[in-house]
Amino acid sequence: MQACQYSWEHKIPVIAFSEGRCLTLFDHPLVDALHTIYHEPKAEVMPSIEHLLAAADIQKVILLDTAEGVSTTIRPYWSEATRGRANVVQAVPDMLEIVPAGTSKGNGVRMLLDHLGISAKEIMAIGDGENDTEMLELASLGVALSNGSEKTKAVANVIGVSNDEDGVADAIYRYAF
């Protein structure tokens, strides 16, 4: 996998997600933060790229760096390298997600709505990251949290309060009840 090779060569941490597991190629404070701050499973360090690829069926990859490194180097490189073959999005400034083409929270919500027989006109979506934009556009009421990305706020119907102010709970109480 090209992202693993890039990670190894540039010493940029990579996390490969597979059915509840997180796999990586080396220890790094940013890898630890994914577990301690975002509560993802603790990343298993694999001894080589070959071991990582053989260990699991990978659903998505995240590259971790400073916000500046992601915006000036990693995102431009991967946007070009994956053109048409994968989606490149950011939930937070210091992480770049690479997911299969056509994969998004919006598509996931659309599949769930179809399964449940519910119209998008009947739902509210709440988000803060760029990876939430399609979901917010799909919902009849899209609420972006005030500390969210500019792309997310641009597609929302409403800008709610921040995560630090219990933005999700506030939006549910304000608009769903």
C-alpha positions in Angstrom: 0.0 0.0 0.0 1.4 3.3 -1.1 0.4 5.2 2.1 2.4 2.7 4.2 5.5 3.2 2.0 5.1 6.9 2.3 4.8 6.7 6.0 7.9 4.5 6.3 10.0 6.7 4.0 9.0 10.1 5.5 8.6 8.9 9.1 5.0 10.3 9.1 2.8 8.1 11.3 0.1 6.1 9.5 -2.8 4.3 11.1 -4.6 1.6 9.2 -8.1 0.8 10.4 -9.6 -2.6 10.2 -12.7 -3.8 11.9 -12.0 -2.4 15.4 -8.2 -2.6 15.1 -5.7 0.1 14.5 -2.4 -0.9 12.9 0.8 1.2 12.6 4.4 0.9 11.6 6.1 2.7 14.5 5.5 4.3 17.9 4.9 8.0 17.9 3.2 10.5 20.2 0.6 11.3 17.6 -0.3 7.6 17.3 -0.7 7.5 21.1 -3.0 10.6 21.0 -5.3 8.8 18.7 -6.0 6.4 21.5 -5.8 8.7 24.5 -7.6 11.7 23.0 -9.9 10.2 20.4 -10.5 6.8 22.2 -9.6 4.7 19.1 -8.2 1.2 19.9 -4.6 1.3 20.9 -2.5 0.9 17.7 -0.7 -2.3 17.2 2.9 -1.7 15.9 3.6 -4.0 13.0 7.2 -5.0 12.3 7.0 -4.2 8.5 4.7 -3.0 5.8 4.2 -6.6 4.6 3.1 -7.6 8.1 0.7 -4.7 8.3 -0.9 -5.5 5.0 -1.2 -9.2 5.8 -2.7 -8.6 9.2 -6.1 -7.3 8.2 -8.4 -6.0 5.5 -7.9 -2.2 5.7 -11.0 0.0 5.5 -9.2 3.4 5.8 -5.9 5.0 6.5 -5.0 8.1 8.5 -1.7 10.0 8.2 -0.8 12.1 11.2 1.4 15.2 11.3 1.2 18.8 12.5 -1.7 20.8 11.1 0.8 22.7 8.9 2.4 19.5 7.6 -0.9 18.1 6.7 -2.2 21.2 4.9 1.1 22.2 3.1 2.6 18.8 2.3 0.6 15.7 3.0 -2.8 16.7 1.7 -1.6 18.2 -1.6 0.5 15.1 -2.2 -2.3 12.6 -1.5 -5.0 14.6 -3.2 -3.0 14.2 -6.4 -1.8 10.6 -5.7 -5.3 9.3 -5.1 -7.2 11.3 -7.7 -10.3 9.3 -8.6 -9.2 6.2 -6.7 -9.9 7.4 -3.1 -11.4 10.2 -1.1 -9.0 12.4 0.9 -10.7 14.3 3.8 -9.8 15.8 7.2 -11.8 15.5 10.4 -9.2 17.5 12.4 -6.3 19.6 11.2 -3.5 17.1 12.1 -5.0 14.0 10.5 -5.5 13.2 6.8 -8.0 10.4 6.1 -7.8 8.3 2.9 -10.9 6.2 2.3 -12.1 4.3 -0.7 -13.8 6.3 -3.4 -17.5 6.8 -2.7 -17.0 6.3 1.0 -18.4 9.0 3.2 -20.6 9.5 6.2 -23.3 10.9 3.8 -23.3 7.6 1.9 -23.4 5.6 5.1 -26.4 7.7 6.4 -28.1 7.3 2.9 -27.7 3.5 3.1 -29.2 3.5 6.7 -32.1 5.6 5.6 -32.8 3.3 2.7 -32.7 0.3 5.0 -35.0 1.9 7.5 -37.4 3.4 4.9 -36.8 7.0 6.2 -36.5 10.1 4.1 -33.5 12.5 4.5 -36.2 15.2 5.0 -36.9 13.5 8.4 -33.4 13.7 9.9 -31.0 16.1 11.5 -27.2 15.7 11.3 -24.6 17.3 13.5 -20.9 17.5 12.6 -17.7 19.5 13.0 -15.2 17.9 10.6 -14.8 18.1 6.8 -15.7 14.4 6.8 -19.2 15.4 7.9 -20.1 17.7 5.0 -21.9 15.2 2.8 -23.9 14.0 5.8 -24.9 17.6 6.7 -25.9 18.3 3.1 -28.1 15.2 3.0 -30.1 16.0 6.2 -33.0 18.4 6.1 -31.3 20.1 9.1 -27.5 20.1 9.1 -26.0 21.6 12.3 -22.3 22.4 12.3 -20.6 23.0 15.6 -19.1 26.5 16.0 -15.6 25.0 16.5 -15.9 23.0 13.3 -14.1 23.3 10.0 -15.0 26.2 7.7 -16.0 23.6 5.0 -18.5 22.1 7.5 -19.9 25.4 8.5 -20.3 26.4 4.9 -22.7 23.6 4.1 -24.7 23.6 7.4 -28.2 25.1 7.8 -27.3 26.2 11.3 -24.1 26.9 13.3 -24.5 25.5 16.8 -22.4 25.9 19.9 -19.0 24.3 20.2 -18.1 20.8 21.3 -16.8 22.3 24.5 -20.3 23.7 25.2 -22.0 20.3 24.6 -22.9 21.3 21.0 -24.4 17.9 20.1 -26.7 17.8 23.2 -27.6 21.5 22.6 -28.6 20.8 19.0 -30.7 17.8 20.0 -32.5 19.7 22.7 -32.9 22.8 20.5 -34.0 21.2 17.2 -35.2 17.7 17.9 -37.5 18.2 20.8 
